[in-house]
Amino acid sequence: MAEFDSNHVKNIALLGHSGSGKTTLAECMLFEAGLIHRRGSIEEQNTAGDYTDLEKERGNSIFSKLLHTHWRGYKINILDTPGYDDFSGETISALRVADTGVILLNAGVGVETGTDIIWEYTEKFKTPTIFLVNKLDHPKADFEQTIQEAQNHFGKHVVVVQYPLNVGLGFNAIIDVLNMVMYQYPAYRSKPEKLPIPDSEKAKAEELHKELIEAIASNDERLMELYFEKGELTEDEMKQGLHISMTRHELFPVFCASAKQNRGVARLMGYIDNVCPPACEMPPQLLKGENTLACDTKGPACIFIYKTVNESHIGELSFFKVYSGIVKSGMELVNESTGVTEKLSQLYVMEGNKRINIQELAAGDIGATLKLRNTHVNNTLHEKGRNMELLPTVFPEPTTSIALSNNKKGEEEKLAAALHQLKEEDPTIHVEVSAELGQTLLHCHGDMHLSVIKWKLQNIYHLDVHYMKPRIAYRETIRSKADALYRHKKQSGGAGQFGEVAMRIEPWYEGMPEPENLHVRAREIIDLPWGG
C-alpha cells in the first residue's frame, strides 16, 4: 500500500525571479520537517536543490529539482524552479504537474520582470497560487510597496493573510490576520512564540482581517450568507473559503518570510497542508479525443513523463506524475505514443540528487524511475488494454540561433549524439541540419541558455566545438520583364559558327499566356524546393 493517499499529497512549485530565495526556502522546508539536520546555503554550495557542478559554479538554479518533505501527516512534493526566462521550459514542465504555485517576491526589489512572466504561466494552467513576500530582513525591504505592486500587476484578488513587523534588519515578528495572532521569533531560533497582537497593531490587523473575510465570502455564496448573518467567519470557515477560492484560481493569499533566517516557513507549510488543494480535488485532466481522466486511486494506472535527466553512471532518469490509479515497482505500462511496453523496474522519491527507493505511488504523487528505453518527455504510460493519452506540455519556441561544428575531425557522430541527448533533456532546444546553409544549427532561449549548453558540451560530453553565426540564405527572384538578344558568330577556318538566341525573363504566374513575339520550342516548369 502506498505510504500516502491522494488526499495527503500536496504538489507545490516554487516560482519567482532569480534571487528571490526559492532554493533557500526549499532548504528550510526540508530542515523544518527534519529530513536534513543542517540547512545548506547558496554561498556554501551545499543545498539539496542546487547540487550540479554548473549550478554551484554559477550560484543560481538552472534546472527544476524534485524534493519532498513530510509535515503533520502530509507529503509535500517540492518542485524548485529556475528564475531566469532562458530556462522557462523547466518552469513550465514543473507547473504542468504542480497543484499549487508559490510565487516568491523579493521584498527588497518588489515585482520583477521574471515574476510577470511566471504569472502568465500560472494563469494559463489555472494553478492555485500563493504569494510569499521573502527577504523581509533585507535592509531595503518594503512590504507595503511590494503588496501594492503585486496588486497592480496581478489584480485585487491578491489578499494579505500575514504582514510583518520591524521590516529590515530587525525583522522578528509576523502578524497573522487569518487567526489573529502574532508570531514573534527570538534571536537565533526558528520556532516562534505565539502572542496576542499588540495594541498598536490591532486596528490595522482588524481592518486586514475584515478585508480577508470579505474577499473569501465574495467567492462563495454559502459563506457570504454566513457572513451577513453573523458579521464574522470562524477560522475554519475562512480556511474552507480560501481552499475553494484557491482551487478555482480566484484568490491569491500573501504570506511573509525570511527564508535565510527560517522565519515564517513553518506557518507556510502548515497552510499548504491545511488549505492548498491536493491533486484529487483539481479538475480532471484532458485527454486527446476530448475525454478526461480523474485523479482517482481506483482508476487505471496512468503516468505522465514531465522531465528526463541523463545521470552519469546510472543512465536516464525519468520524472513522472501519477494521474490515475496506483503504480508499483515492477509494473508494466504501455507507452501510448509508441505502443512499446515499459517496465517500471524501480520507483523513487527524490531529495535533489538523492534517490529513495519505494514500492508504490498513488494517484496525485510525483516520483522517478530509471531506464525507460523508448519513453520521453510528454509521453503517457498506462495499463495494458487501455487507450489514453494526456495532452502534451507546449513549450515556447526558441529565440536564439547559432551554428556549430567540430574542431576535431571524426567526432561528428559524437556531437550529433550529444545534441540529441540535450534535446531529450530540454525540449526547448531545437537542432536543425540545414542542407541549404550547409550547417548544423542550434536554436535555444537566449545567451544564458546557450552558455549552459556550451558548458555541457565541453564538460560533460568532452567535445571541442566551434560556434559561429548562421549563414544567411540569400534568395533572388525575377520582379519585371526583360528581353535580350545574343548573336554568336565565329570563323576559324572550315565551317563557321553562327547562332542567335532571343531570351525573355519575366515573373511566372499560374495560367499566364504564352510569350508574345517569341517562338518557344519546348517548355518545362520546375518546382523549386521553397515553393517557387
C-alpha positions as CSV (number, residue, x, y, z in Angstrom):
1,M,0.0,0.0,0.0
2,A,1.3,3.5,-0.9
3,E,2.6,5.5,2.1
4,F,0.4,8.5,1.3
5,D,-3.0,8.5,-0.3
6,S,-4.2,11.1,-2.9
7,N,-5.8,13.3,-0.2
8,H,-2.5,13.6,1.7
9,V,-0.1,14.6,-1.1
10,K,0.4,18.3,-2.0
11,N,2.5,19.2,-5.0
12,I,3.9,22.7,-5.0
13,A,6.2,24.6,-7.4
14,L,8.4,27.3,-6.0
15,L,8.4,30.1,-8.5
16,G,9.9,33.6,-8.8
17,H,12.5,35.8,-10.4
18,S,16.1,34.7,-9.9
19,G,17.4,35.7,-6.4
20,S,14.0,35.7,-4.8
21,G,15.1,32.8,-2.5
22,K,13.4,29.7,-3.8
23,T,16.2,27.3,-3.2
24,T,16.8,28.6,0.3
25,L,13.1,28.3,1.1
26,A,13.1,24.6,-0.1
27,E,16.1,24.0,2.2
28,C,14.2,25.5,5.1
29,M,11.2,23.2,4.4
30,L,13.4,20.1,4.4
31,F,15.0,21.3,7.7
32,E,11.7,22.1,9.4
33,A,10.5,18.6,8.5
34,G,13.6,17.0,10.0
35,L,14.8,15.4,6.7
36,I,18.0,17.4,6.9
37,H,19.7,18.4,10.2
38,R,21.7,21.4,8.9
39,R,20.5,24.0,6.4
40,G,22.7,24.4,3.4
41,S,23.2,27.8,1.7
42,I,23.9,29.1,-1.8
43,E,27.2,30.7,-0.7
44,E,28.5,27.4,0.8
45,Q,27.3,25.4,-2.3
46,N,25.7,22.7,-0.2
47,T,21.9,23.0,-0.8
48,A,19.8,19.9,-1.6
49,G,18.4,21.7,-4.6
50,D,21.4,23.2,-6.4
51,Y,23.6,20.1,-6.4
52,T,25.0,20.1,-10.0
53,D,28.5,21.4,-10.7
54,L,27.2,24.1,-13.0
55,E,24.7,25.5,-10.5
56,K,27.4,25.6,-7.8
57,E,29.7,27.4,-10.2
58,R,27.1,30.0,-11.3
59,G,25.4,30.4,-7.9
60,N,21.8,30.0,-9.1
61,S,19.2,27.4,-10.2
62,I,19.3,26.3,-13.8
63,F,17.3,23.1,-13.7
64,S,14.0,22.3,-11.9
65,K,14.5,19.9,-8.9
66,L,12.1,17.5,-7.2
67,L,12.3,17.3,-3.4
68,H,9.8,16.1,-0.9
69,T,9.1,16.5,2.8
70,H,6.7,15.1,5.4
71,W,4.7,17.6,7.5
72,R,2.0,16.7,10.0
73,G,0.7,13.6,8.2
74,Y,1.1,15.1,4.7
75,K,3.6,14.7,2.0
76,I,4.7,17.9,0.2
77,N,6.4,17.4,-3.2
78,I,8.5,20.5,-3.8
79,L,9.5,21.5,-7.4
80,D,12.2,24.1,-7.1
81,T,12.4,26.0,-10.4
82,P,14.9,28.4,-12.0
83,G,14.1,32.1,-12.1
84,Y,15.5,33.2,-15.5
85,D,13.3,33.2,-18.6
86,D,16.0,31.5,-20.6
87,F,15.1,28.3,-18.6
88,S,11.3,28.8,-18.9
89,G,11.0,25.2,-20.2
90,E,12.0,23.9,-16.7
91,T,9.4,26.1,-15.1
92,I,6.6,25.2,-17.5
93,S,7.2,21.4,-17.0
94,A,7.1,21.8,-13.2
95,L,3.9,23.8,-13.4
96,R,2.4,21.1,-15.6
97,V,2.4,18.7,-12.7
98,A,2.2,21.0,-9.7
99,D,-1.2,21.6,-7.9
100,T,-0.1,24.9,-6.2
101,G,2.3,27.6,-7.2
102,V,4.2,29.5,-4.5
103,I,5.4,32.8,-6.1
104,L,8.2,34.4,-4.1
105,L,8.5,38.2,-4.2
106,N,11.8,39.9,-3.1
107,A,10.8,42.5,-0.5
108,G,13.9,44.5,-1.3
109,V,13.1,44.8,-5.0
110,G,9.3,44.2,-5.5
111,V,7.7,42.6,-8.5
112,E,10.3,41.8,-11.2
113,T,10.1,41.0,-14.9
114,G,10.5,37.3,-14.3
115,T,7.6,37.3,-11.9
116,D,5.3,38.8,-14.6
117,I,6.3,36.0,-17.0
118,I,5.7,33.3,-14.4
119,W,2.3,34.8,-13.5
120,E,1.3,34.3,-17.2
121,Y,2.1,30.6,-16.9
122,T,0.0,30.2,-13.7
123,E,-2.9,31.9,-15.5
124,K,-2.5,29.6,-18.4
125,F,-2.6,26.4,-16.3
126,K,-5.1,28.0,-13.8
127,T,-2.7,26.9,-11.0
128,P,-3.8,27.8,-7.4
129,T,-1.3,30.3,-6.3
130,I,0.2,31.7,-3.1
131,F,2.4,34.8,-2.9
132,L,5.3,34.8,-0.4
133,V,7.0,38.1,0.3
134,N,10.5,36.9,1.1
135,K,13.7,38.6,2.3
136,L,11.9,40.8,4.8
137,D,15.2,41.1,6.7
138,H,16.8,42.9,3.7
139,P,17.9,46.5,4.6
140,K,15.8,47.9,1.8
141,A,12.7,45.6,2.3
142,D,9.4,47.4,1.8
143,F,6.4,45.1,2.4
144,E,3.7,47.7,1.6
145,Q,5.3,48.7,-1.7
146,T,5.7,45.1,-2.7
147,I,2.0,44.4,-2.0
148,Q,0.9,47.5,-3.9
149,E,3.0,46.4,-6.9
150,A,1.6,42.8,-6.7
151,Q,-2.0,44.1,-6.7
152,N,-1.2,46.4,-9.6
153,H,0.3,43.6,-11.6
154,F,-1.9,40.7,-10.6
155,G,-5.2,42.2,-9.5
156,K,-7.1,42.9,-6.3
157,H,-7.6,39.2,-5.6
158,V,-4.1,39.3,-4.1
159,V,-5.1,39.4,-0.4
160,V,-2.9,39.8,2.7
161,V,-3.0,36.9,5.2
162,Q,0.1,38.0,7.0
163,Y,2.1,41.2,7.4
164,P,5.5,41.8,9.1
165,L,6.7,43.9,12.0
166,N,10.1,45.5,12.1
167,V,10.8,45.1,8.4
168,G,14.5,45.3,7.6
169,L,17.5,44.1,9.6
170,G,15.4,43.9,12.8
171,F,12.6,41.7,11.3
172,N,11.4,39.4,14.0
173,A,7.6,39.2,14.0
174,I,4.7,38.3,11.8
175,I,1.0,39.2,12.4
176,D,-1.4,36.6,11.0
177,V,-4.8,38.2,10.2
178,L,-6.3,34.8,9.5
179,N,-6.1,33.5,13.1
180,M,-5.4,37.0,14.6
181,V,-2.2,36.2,16.4
182,M,1.4,37.4,16.3
183,Y,4.3,35.1,15.8
184,Q,7.5,36.5,17.4
185,Y,10.9,34.9,16.6
186,P,13.5,35.0,19.3
187,A,17.1,35.6,18.2
188,Y,18.8,32.6,16.6
189,R,15.6,30.4,16.8
190,S,13.2,29.4,14.0
191,K,10.4,28.4,16.3
192,P,8.2,31.4,17.2
193,E,6.3,32.4,20.3
194,K,2.6,32.7,19.7
195,L,1.5,36.1,21.3
196,P,-1.5,38.4,21.2
197,I,-1.5,41.2,18.7
198,P,0.0,44.4,20.2
199,D,-2.5,47.2,20.9
200,S,-0.6,49.4,18.4
201,E,-1.3,46.9,15.6
202,K,-4.9,45.9,16.5
203,A,-6.7,48.4,14.3
204,K,-4.6,47.5,11.2
205,A,-4.9,43.8,11.9
206,E,-8.7,44.0,12.3
207,E,-9.0,46.0,9.1
208,L,-7.0,43.4,7.1
209,H,-8.9,40.6,8.8
210,K,-12.2,42.2,7.6
211,E,-10.8,42.6,4.1
212,L,-9.7,39.0,4.0
213,I,-13.2,37.8,5.2
214,E,-15.0,39.9,2.5
215,A,-12.6,38.6,-0.2
216,I,-13.3,35.0,0.9
217,A,-17.0,35.4,1.2
218,S,-17.4,37.1,-2.1
219,N,-16.3,33.9,-3.9
220,D,-18.7,31.6,-2.1
221,E,-22.5,32.2,-1.7
222,R,-22.8,30.0,1.4
223,L,-20.0,31.8,3.2
224,M,-21.5,35.1,2.1
225,E,-24.8,34.2,3.7
226,L,-23.0,33.2,6.9
227,Y,-21.0,36.5,6.9
228,F,-24.2,38.6,6.5
229,E,-25.9,36.5,9.2
230,K,-23.1,36.6,11.8
231,G,-20.9,39.5,10.7
232,E,-17.9,37.2,11.1
233,L,-16.5,33.9,9.9
234,T,-14.7,31.4,12.0
235,E,-11.1,30.4,11.3
236,D,-12.2,27.0,9.9
237,E,-14.8,28.7,7.7
238,M,-12.1,31.1,6.4
239,K,-9.8,28.2,5.6
240,Q,-12.5,26.4,3.8
241,G,-13.3,29.5,1.8
242,L,-9.7,30.0,0.9
243,H,-9.4,26.4,-0.2
244,I,-12.4,26.8,-2.5
245,S,-11.2,30.1,-3.9
246,M,-7.7,28.9,-4.5
247,T,-8.8,25.7,-6.2
248,R,-10.9,27.9,-8.6
249,H,-7.9,30.2,-9.1
250,E,-9.9,33.2,-7.8
251,L,-8.0,34.3,-4.7
252,F,-4.2,34.6,-4.0
253,P,-3.2,34.8,-0.4
254,V,0.0,36.6,0.7
255,F,2.4,35.3,3.4
256,C,5.6,36.6,4.9
257,A,9.0,35.1,5.4
258,S,12.7,35.4,5.7
259,A,13.9,32.1,4.3
260,K,17.5,33.0,5.1
261,Q,16.6,33.2,8.8
262,N,14.0,30.5,8.6
263,R,11.2,32.7,9.8
264,G,7.6,32.2,8.6
265,V,8.4,28.9,6.8
266,A,6.7,26.5,9.2
267,R,3.5,28.6,9.1
268,L,3.6,28.5,5.3
269,M,4.0,24.7,5.4
270,G,1.0,24.4,7.7
271,Y,-1.1,26.5,5.4
272,I,-0.1,24.3,2.4
273,D,-1.2,21.2,4.4
274,N,-4.4,22.6,5.6
275,V,-5.7,24.8,2.7
276,C,-3.9,24.1,-0.6
277,P,-5.8,21.6,-2.8
278,P,-4.4,18.0,-3.4
279,A,-4.4,16.7,-6.9
280,C,-7.6,14.7,-6.4
281,E,-9.5,17.9,-6.0
282,M,-8.2,19.6,-9.1
283,P,-10.2,19.4,-12.4
284,P,-9.9,16.2,-14.4
285,Q,-7.0,16.1,-16.9
286,L,-7.9,16.5,-20.6
287,L,-7.1,13.5,-22.9
288,K,-6.7,13.5,-26.6
289,G,-10.1,12.9,-28.1
290,E,-11.8,15.3,-25.7
291,N,-12.2,12.7,-22.9
292,T,-11.0,13.4,-19.3
293,L,-9.1,11.5,-16.6
294,A,-9.9,12.0,-13.0
295,C,-7.2,11.7,-10.3
296,D,-8.5,8.5,-8.6
297,T,-6.6,5.7,-7.0
298,K,-9.3,3.3,-8.1
299,G,-8.9,4.2,-11.7
300,P,-6.5,2.6,-14.3
301,A,-2.8,3.2,-13.7
302,C,-1.6,6.2,-15.8
303,I,1.5,8.3,-15.5
304,F,2.9,11.3,-17.5
305,I,6.6,11.9,-18.1
306,Y,7.3,15.6,-17.5
307,K,11.1,15.6,-17.3
308,T,14.1,13.4,-18.1
309,V,17.7,13.8,-16.9
310,N,20.8,11.8,-18.0
311,E,22.7,11.0,-14.8
312,S,26.3,9.8,-15.1
313,H,26.8,6.1,-14.1
314,I,23.1,5.3,-13.9
315,G,21.6,6.5,-17.3
316,E,18.4,8.3,-18.0
317,L,16.2,9.2,-15.0
318,S,12.5,9.9,-15.9
319,F,10.3,12.0,-13.7
320,F,6.6,11.4,-13.7
321,K,3.3,12.2,-12.1
322,V,0.7,9.6,-11.3
323,Y,-2.5,10.9,-12.7
324,S,-4.7,7.8,-12.0
325,G,-4.5,4.5,-10.2
326,I,-1.5,3.1,-8.2
327,V,1.8,2.3,-9.8
328,K,4.0,-0.3,-8.3
329,S,7.6,-1.3,-8.7
330,G,7.9,-4.0,-11.5
331,M,4.7,-2.9,-13.2
332,E,4.5,-2.9,-17.0
333,L,2.8,0.0,-18.7
334,V,2.2,0.8,-22.4
335,N,3.6,4.0,-24.0
336,E,0.6,5.4,-25.9
337,S,2.8,7.3,-28.4
338,T,5.0,4.4,-29.4
339,G,3.0,1.3,-28.4
340,V,6.1,0.0,-26.6
341,T,5.7,-1.8,-23.2
342,E,7.9,-0.3,-20.5
343,K,8.7,-1.9,-17.1
344,L,9.0,0.3,-14.1
345,S,11.8,-1.7,-12.6
346,Q,12.4,0.7,-9.7
347,L,10.4,3.6,-8.2
348,Y,12.0,6.5,-6.4
349,V,11.0,9.6,-4.4
350,M,13.6,12.4,-4.7
351,E,15.5,14.7,-2.4
352,G,17.5,16.6,-5.1
353,N,20.2,14.1,-6.2
354,K,19.3,11.6,-3.5
355,R,17.0,8.7,-4.6
356,I,14.9,6.9,-2.1
357,N,13.6,3.5,-3.2
358,I,9.8,2.9,-2.7
359,Q,7.4,0.2,-3.8
360,E,4.2,2.2,-4.7
361,L,2.9,5.7,-5.6
362,A,-0.7,6.7,-5.6
363,A,-2.6,9.0,-7.9
364,G,-1.5,12.6,-7.4
365,D,2.0,11.7,-6.3
366,I,5.3,12.5,-8.2
367,G,8.3,10.2,-8.5
368,A,11.0,9.0,-10.8
369,T,12.1,5.8,-12.4
370,L,15.2,4.6,-14.4
371,K,16.0,3.3,-17.9
372,L,12.7,3.7,-19.8
373,R,14.3,2.9,-23.2
374,N,11.6,4.3,-25.6
375,T,9.9,6.9,-23.4
376,H,10.5,10.6,-23.5
377,V,9.1,13.9,-22.2
378,N,5.3,14.3,-22.8
379,N,4.7,10.6,-23.1
380,T,1.8,8.9,-21.4
381,L,2.2,5.4,-20.0
382,H,-0.9,3.4,-18.9
383,E,-2.2,-0.1,-18.2
384,K,-2.4,-2.6,-21.0
385,G,-5.7,-2.7,-22.8
386,R,-6.4,1.0,-22.4
387,N,-6.2,3.9,-24.9
388,M,-5.5,7.2,-23.1
389,E,-3.1,10.0,-23.8
390,L,-2.7,13.1,-21.8
391,L,-2.3,16.4,-23.6
392,P,1.4,17.3,-24.1
393,T,3.1,20.3,-22.5
394,V,3.5,23.1,-25.0
395,F,6.9,24.7,-24.8
396,P,7.8,28.2,-26.1
397,E,9.6,28.5,-29.4
398,P,13.4,29.3,-29.4
399,T,14.6,32.9,-29.7
400,T,18.3,32.5,-30.4
401,S,20.2,30.5,-33.1
402,I,23.8,29.6,-33.6
403,A,25.8,27.4,-35.9
404,L,28.2,24.8,-34.6
405,S,30.7,22.3,-35.8
406,N,33.5,20.0,-34.5
407,N,37.0,21.4,-34.2
408,K,38.3,17.8,-34.3
409,K,37.6,15.6,-37.3
410,G,35.9,12.3,-36.7
411,E,33.7,13.5,-33.8
412,E,30.7,14.3,-35.9
413,E,28.7,11.3,-34.6
414,K,29.7,12.1,-31.0
415,L,28.4,15.7,-31.4
416,A,25.2,14.5,-33.0
417,A,24.6,12.1,-30.1
418,A,25.3,14.8,-27.5
419,L,22.9,17.2,-29.2
420,H,20.2,14.5,-29.3
421,Q,20.7,13.8,-25.6
422,L,20.5,17.6,-24.8
423,K,17.2,17.8,-26.7
424,E,15.8,14.8,-24.8
425,E,16.5,16.5,-21.5
426,D,15.4,20.0,-22.6
427,P,12.5,20.1,-25.2
428,T,13.0,23.9,-25.7
429,I,16.2,23.1,-27.6
430,H,15.8,22.6,-31.3
431,V,18.6,21.1,-33.5
432,E,18.5,21.6,-37.3
433,V,20.8,20.2,-40.0
434,S,20.3,22.8,-42.8
435,A,21.2,21.4,-46.2
436,E,20.6,24.8,-47.8
437,L,23.2,26.5,-45.5
438,G,25.5,23.5,-45.1
439,Q,25.5,24.0,-41.3
440,T,24.2,22.4,-38.1
441,L,22.0,25.0,-36.3
442,L,21.2,25.1,-32.6
443,H,18.1,27.0,-31.6
444,C,17.6,27.9,-27.9
445,H,16.4,30.7,-25.5
446,G,19.0,33.4,-25.1
447,D,22.6,33.8,-24.2
448,M,22.4,32.3,-20.8
449,H,20.7,29.2,-22.1
450,L,23.4,28.9,-24.8
451,S,26.2,29.3,-22.2
452,V,24.7,26.3,-20.3
453,I,24.6,24.2,-23.5
454,K,28.2,25.1,-24.3
455,W,29.3,24.2,-20.7
456,K,27.6,20.8,-21.0
457,L,29.1,20.0,-24.4
458,Q,32.6,20.9,-23.0
459,N,32.4,19.5,-19.5
460,I,30.0,16.5,-19.7
461,Y,30.4,15.3,-23.3
462,H,34.1,16.5,-23.6
463,L,33.7,17.9,-27.1
464,D,35.7,20.7,-28.7
465,V,33.0,22.7,-30.6
466,H,33.4,25.7,-32.8
467,Y,30.5,28.3,-32.7
468,M,29.7,30.8,-35.4
469,K,26.9,32.9,-36.7
470,P,24.5,31.1,-39.0
471,R,24.9,31.8,-42.7
472,I,22.1,33.8,-44.4
473,A,20.3,32.2,-47.3
474,Y,20.2,34.9,-49.9
475,R,17.4,34.3,-52.4
476,E,16.7,36.4,-55.5
477,T,13.7,36.3,-57.8
478,I,12.5,37.9,-61.0
479,R,10.4,41.1,-60.5
480,S,9.9,42.5,-64.0
481,K,10.2,41.6,-67.7
482,A,13.5,41.8,-69.6
483,D,14.4,40.9,-73.2
484,A,17.9,40.0,-74.6
485,L,19.2,39.1,-78.0
486,Y,22.6,37.5,-78.5
487,R,24.3,36.7,-81.8
488,H,27.2,34.2,-81.9
489,K,29.5,34.4,-85.0
490,K,32.9,32.8,-85.4
491,Q,35.1,32.0,-88.5
492,S,38.3,30.0,-87.7
493,G,38.7,28.0,-90.9
494,G,36.5,25.3,-92.3
495,A,32.8,25.5,-91.4
496,G,32.0,28.7,-89.5
497,Q,29.8,29.0,-86.3
498,F,26.7,31.2,-86.2
499,G,23.7,31.3,-83.9
500,E,21.2,33.7,-82.4
501,V,19.5,33.5,-79.0
502,A,16.5,35.6,-78.2
503,M,15.6,35.3,-74.4
504,R,12.9,36.8,-72.3
505,I,12.8,36.7,-68.4
506,E,9.7,37.6,-66.6
507,P,7.8,36.6,-63.4
508,W,5.7,33.5,-63.9
509,Y,2.2,33.0,-62.5
510,E,-0.4,30.3,-62.7
511,G,-2.3,30.4,-66.1
512,M,-0.2,33.1,-67.7
513,P,-0.4,33.3,-71.5
514,E,2.3,32.1,-73.9
515,P,5.1,34.7,-74.5
516,E,4.3,37.2,-77.3
517,N,6.6,37.6,-80.3
518,L,8.8,34.6,-79.3
519,H,8.8,31.1,-80.7
520,V,9.0,28.6,-77.8
521,R,10.1,25.2,-79.0
522,A,9.9,23.4,-75.6
523,R,8.5,24.5,-72.2
524,E,9.2,22.9,-68.8
525,I,8.1,24.1,-65.4
526,I,10.3,23.1,-62.5
527,D,9.1,23.3,-58.9
528,L,11.7,24.9,-56.6
529,P,12.3,23.5,-53.0
530,W,11.0,26.6,-51.2
531,G,7.8,26.8,-53.3
532,G,8.8,28.8,-56.3
